[in-house]
Amino acid sequence: MVKSYAEWLVRWRFAIILLTLVLVGLAASGGRFLTFKTDYRVFFSDDNPQLIAFEQLQNTYTKTDNVLFVLAPKDKTVFKPDTLAVVARITEASWQMPFSLRVDSITNYQHTEAEGDDLIVADLVEAPDSLDEAELQRIRDIAVNEPLLVHRLISDDASVTGINVTIQLPDEGSGEEVPEITAFARNLVDEIRAEHPDVDVYLTGMVIMNNSFPEVSLHDQKVLVPIMFGIVLLTLVFLLRSFTSTLGTFLVIIFSIVSAMGLAGWLGIALTPPSASSPTVILTLAVADCVHVLVTFLHSMKRGMDKNSAMVESIRVNMQPIFLTSLTTVIGFLSMNFSDAPPFGDLGNIVAMGVTLAFIFSVTFLPAFVLCLPVRIEAFSDERRTERVDRFADFVVKHRNPLFWGMGAVIILLISFIPRNELNDEFVEYFDRTVDFRTDTEFATENLTGIYTIDYSLGNGENGGINEPAFLRDVERFASWFEQQPGVLHVNTLTDIMSRLNKNMHGDDEAWHRLPDSRELSAQYLLLYEMSLPYGLDLNNQIDIDKSATRMTVTMESVSSNELLATERRAQEWLSENAPYMQSDGASPSVMFAYIGQRNIRSMLLGASVALVLISLILIVALRSLKIGLISLVPNLAPAAMGFGLWGLVDGQVGLGLSVVMGLTLGIVVDDTVHFLSKYLRARRERGLNSEDAVRYAFHTVGIALLVTTLVLIAGFMVLHQSAFKLNSDMGLLTAVTIGLALIADFIFLPPLLMKTDKGKI
């Protein structure tokens, strides 16, 4: 049947080329619908419990998306007229930032003090240019001793300050909001740097992080894809020594990429940093099918076949293995839909489409295209390379026992290091230090405040219940407990405001700097204070609408996900033991990212298990041998296990990016096994060779192609390792390592395993 298809293809090659061009054009036209999502929430599925808790908190209070300007005077003195004037200018300008909801800085901080029986609420700094030394010192003393400011908007040594802009992004935006906000912020920073070279300005916040995602992806596409194309072309020129064959492969790669991305547009798949790496992955995988078809084709012509007969023979020999490898690769990538992070599911779907298209083009367009152009085979010479492979095959056969036991010991040893890995993540480190967001955030964390937060909605279920003294005391005790925890920089709580108001209403007597003793007093103080606050600086970010709950925000250093979750667990234990009535799960982007790696690796293990079962059944049926199908499980499973063991030995930190590697590599590592086994079984069944000679035949016929395609795969994923986005970088590195280990297993362990277990007829 395959031979009949090949003969049909030879006859209708011109029509096939024309039809391919039409279909590629139709598919690629969907690229105009591609959009890029600029929201960190895309990493979380709609039913993610941490996302649900975070959305509930934001619906109760104001949003927490923000832009944070960090100012560091080079003389390390914030409280001087010109620096305070810069702070005031940025504060005022930030109100004009698109979608800004609130602006907080030391200049517009609403300082309260008593004046007779009156409560005075006013900006801490009203006219910075006219301040004398005494006034500057007074303002400094207030700021560095105010719990609501220190490690939030002013450093404890008054050398660095910040202006925080709260952003209200629309629920159903156009996607242009984040770039628009970022452009406004960057223009303002550029103006300040130009006018005040004595002040260093840094820019961070969740909105800036959102904007970094598409910027990093665009940079990767501009830099990494051309590099990979160069590597592939050089490899093809070296291997094939045929312009027609190289051009045909290049066109298959291009068609596969543009068609897959176009279909993604038609299907409404939005790009994110993981899914935006699809072209690099497709480019890498699309080469393999073409190489197998062309190497057999050129080899057959070298042996004296005419062009048409050589192509028919190549398709006959390679159709089953490349179909199986494509199918298993597709299954492996589709298993990424089990991921709890939707962008990895999108990556899997786009690459699965690309691999499917690459298979179709490699058995339709590529043969038709090559047959339509002249092919020179004088330059194609595989004798010397084949001789080396034959010598290696003889070595494997001769030393099969030492190789079997030695490689088996290496596999077991590497797998034993898997427990050294721990699930851990820091979302700031999703970007490398070439990205401004990463370096600016690290400066802000080291010198002022962090962007890792945990929010709690604490309440007692009563309307106006936040004024209850017992409740306020419990909140104050909880905040005090948090301030003693390692890694905590700041705790923003309503109790600090209530204590200060109580002091103000008692003539600013420090003895009264404590919580009010009665509910009525608390309610009166809070009402008076709220009525005195200017528009935009109210307490909606801290108090719910019926005053039954208050928000407490804990700001932490750039801690690991394990450390953050450990702190959250201790907090839950404290609440359970000391104030169970106001039990509240911590919610924030930091908490969401801390959990996602753990949730994702569990879901991906399930996905990989399903994929493994499907792939195993397919191989058993396709190879028509239960024994060989079961044998194939060893070289298919061992590489990923060895890779994670090696990772545990040299690194040990498994984050979101690595959690998908098992599912991603499962379908890829099967490719070498399938090609080797298909040639081995052909030798056993069609040629009647024993297992030793069948191993030699498999090496002779497919060894070079497997080596070259594996090197291309490794090169492709090592190029992806150069990404500035850590999820892609780590994923690329471990995938490349796993693919390399898979080749070693297929060349050194699988042949001895076959020779030990496959003695009779097959």
Buried (B, 14 or more C-beta within 10 A) or exposed (E): EBEEBBBEBBEEBEEBBEBBEEBBEEBBEBBEBBEBBBBBBBBBBEEBEBBEBBBEBBEBBBBBBBBBBBBBBEEEEBBBBEBBBBBBBBBEBBEEBBBBBBBBBBBBBBBBBBEEEEBEBBBBBEEBEEBEEEBBEBBBEBBBEBBBBBBBBBBEEBBBBBBBBBBBBEEEBEEEBBBBBBEBBBEBBEBBEEEBEEBBBBBBBBBBBBBBBBBBBEBBBEBBBEBBBEBBBEBBBEBBBBBBBBBBBBBBBBBBBBBBBBBBBBEEBBBBBBBBBBBBBBBBBBBBBBBBBBBBBBBBBBEEBEBBBBBBBBBBBBBBBBBBBBBBBBBBBBBBBBBBBBBBBBBBBBBBBBBBBBBBBBBBBBBBBBBEEEBEBEEBEBEEBBEEBBEBBBEBBEEBEEBBEBBBEBBEEBBEBBEBBEBBBBBBBBBBEEBBBBBBBBBBBEBBBBBBBBBBBBBBEBEBBBBBBEBBBBBBBBBEBBBEBEBBBBBBBBBBBBBBBBBBBBEBEEEBEBBBEEBEBBBBBBEBBEEBEEEBBBBBBBBBEEBBBBBBBBBBBBBBBBBBBBBBEEBBEBBEEEBEEBEBBBBBBBBBBBBBBBBBBBBBBEBBBBBBEBBBEBBBEBBEBEBBBEBBBBBBBBBBBBBBBBBBBEBEBBBBBBBBBBBBBBBBBBBBBBBBBBBBBBBBBEEEBEBBBBBBBBBBBBBBBBBBBBBBBBBBBBBBBBBBBBBBBBBBBBBBBBBBBBBBBBBBBBBBBBBEEBEEEB
